[in-house]
């Protein structure tokens, strides 16, 4: 088996492990207070979600997404948590792409791919990332959007294409509409750019 094929299969294995860890026992825990608030908010119409979150400490994007997910999947806790599990798995895949891209300038393509694999594996087994991927909360979405913002910013710095800049603005804006604590991500990216 060639090195490239082996690395592809390794990434498939990392994604399968990530999926398993994120769905393992996903429905066994009872819905706790914050999760219950998320489900309650997602039961409103999209316009009412905007009104409700206007009086809350969290912005509306995750609740809007959960509203759509509920309409497609139903109200069972395990199924509602699957949204975060899928978002967490997408974060693992994007971590691979970002790690590979960031290492590509300093390492050979094979080693850069291994760096991406290692980064993805570390996020795959991170207890925090697993827990956030098993909650009916906005943390897995915020993680994914932070990774997407960093990935797009790196592309802007290297090539400066408009679609990369638009993706950066969209990811950052979506992040700020998901979690107000996303602001330090935006700040860190811009400080890194200035540096």
C-alpha positions in Angstrom: 0.0 0.0 0.0 1.4 3.4 -1.0 2.1 6.1 1.7 -0.6 8.3 0.3 -3.2 5.6 0.4 -2.2 4.6 3.9 -2.6 8.2 5.1 -6.0 8.4 3.5 -7.1 5.2 5.3 -5.6 6.6 8.5 -7.8 9.7 8.1 -10.8 7.5 7.5 -10.0 5.6 10.7 -9.6 8.9 12.6 -13.1 10.0 11.4 -14.7 6.7 12.3 -13.1 6.8 15.7 -14.3 10.4 16.0 -17.8 9.4 15.1 -17.9 6.5 17.5 -16.6 8.6 20.4 -19.2 11.3 19.7 -22.2 9.0 19.5 -21.2 6.5 22.1 -23.8 6.7 24.9 -25.1 9.9 23.5 -28.6 9.3 24.7 -27.9 8.0 28.2 -27.5 11.3 30.0 -30.6 13.2 30.9 -31.1 16.6 29.4 -29.6 19.1 31.8 -30.7 22.7 32.4 -28.8 24.5 29.5 -29.7 21.8 27.1 -33.3 22.1 28.1 -33.2 25.8 27.4 -31.7 25.2 24.0 -34.5 22.8 23.1 -37.1 25.2 24.6 -35.7 28.1 22.5 -35.6 25.9 19.3 -39.3 25.2 19.6 -40.2 28.8 18.8 -40.6 30.1 15.3 -37.4 31.6 13.7 -38.7 35.1 14.4 -39.5 34.3 18.0 -36.1 32.7 18.5 -34.6 36.1 17.5 -36.9 37.8 20.1 -36.1 35.2 22.8 -32.3 35.3 22.3 -32.5 39.1 22.4 -33.1 38.7 26.1 -30.5 36.0 26.6 -26.7 35.8 26.9 -26.4 33.7 23.7 -26.9 34.8 20.1 -29.5 33.1 17.9 -27.6 31.1 15.2 -27.3 27.8 17.0 -31.0 27.9 18.1 -32.1 28.6 14.6 -30.0 25.6 13.3 -31.4 23.5 16.1 -34.9 24.6 15.1 -34.3 23.2 11.6 -32.7 20.1 13.0 -35.7 19.4 15.2 -38.1 19.8 12.3 -36.2 17.1 10.4 -35.3 14.7 13.2 -37.8 15.1 16.1 -37.5 15.9 19.8 -35.6 12.9 21.3 -32.5 13.9 23.3 -30.1 11.6 21.5 -31.3 12.7 18.1 -31.0 16.4 19.1 -27.5 15.8 20.3 -26.6 14.2 17.0 -26.4 17.7 15.5 -23.5 18.6 17.8 -21.9 15.2 17.1 -22.0 15.9 13.3 -20.6 19.4 13.8 -17.9 18.0 16.0 -17.0 15.4 13.4 -16.8 18.2 10.8 -14.4 20.0 13.1 -12.2 16.9 13.2 -12.1 16.9 9.4 -11.4 20.6 9.2 -8.6 20.2 11.8 -7.0 17.7 9.5 -7.2 20.1 6.6 -6.0 23.1 8.6 -3.1 21.2 10.2 -2.0 19.9 6.9 -2.1 23.3 5.3 -0.2 25.0 8.1 2.5 22.3 8.1 2.8 22.3 4.3 5.1 25.4 4.2 7.7 23.8 6.6 7.4 20.1 5.9 7.3 17.7 2.9 3.8 16.8 1.7 3.8 13.4 3.4 4.9 14.9 6.8 2.4 17.7 6.4 -0.3 15.1 6.0 0.9 13.3 9.1 0.8 16.6 11.0 -2.8 17.1 9.9 -3.6 13.5 10.9 -2.0 14.0 14.4 -4.0 17.3 14.9 -7.2 15.6 13.9 -6.5 12.6 16.1 -5.8 15.0 19.1 -9.1 16.7 18.6 -10.8 13.3 18.0 -9.8 12.1 21.5 -10.1 15.4 23.3 -12.4 14.9 26.2 -13.7 18.5 25.9 -14.4 18.2 22.2 -16.2 14.9 22.8 -18.3 16.4 25.6 -19.2 19.4 23.5 -20.1 17.1 20.7 -22.6 15.3 22.9 -24.5 18.4 24.2 -27.5 20.2 22.8 -25.5 23.4 23.0 -23.6 25.7 20.6 -20.0 24.7 21.5 -19.4 22.2 18.7 -20.7 24.8 16.2 -18.5 27.5 17.6 -15.5 25.2 17.4 -16.2 24.4 13.8 -16.7 28.0 12.9 -13.4 29.0 14.7 -11.5 26.4 12.6 -13.2 27.6 9.5 -12.3 31.2 10.2 -8.6 30.3 10.8 -8.5 28.2 7.7 -10.1 31.0 5.6 -7.8 33.7 7.2 -4.7 31.6 6.3 -5.9 31.4 2.7 -6.4 35.2 2.6 -2.9 35.8 4.0 -1.4 33.5 1.4 -3.4 34.4 -1.7 -5.8 37.2 -1.0 -8.8 35.9 -3.1 -12.1 37.5 -2.5 -14.0 34.3 -1.9 -11.5 33.4 0.9 -12.1 36.8 2.4 -15.8 36.3 2.1 -15.5 32.9 3.8 -13.5 34.5 6.6 -16.1 37.2 7.1 -19.0 34.7 7.0 -17.3 32.3 9.4 -16.4 35.0 11.8 -19.9 36.6 11.6 -21.5 33.2 12.1 -19.2 32.5 15.0 -20.2 35.8 16.7 -23.9 34.9 16.1 -23.3 31.6 17.7 -21.4 32.5 20.9 -20.3 35.9 22.1 -17.2 34.3 23.5 -16.2 33.8 19.9 -14.8 37.4 19.9 -11.4 36.3 21.2 -11.0 34.0 18.2 -11.7 37.0 15.9 -9.3 39.1 17.9 -6.5 36.4 17.8 -6.8 36.0 14.1 -6.5 39.8 13.5 -3.6 40.1 15.9 -1.8 37.3 14.1 -2.5 39.0 10.8 -1.0 42.3 12.1 2.0 40.5 13.6 
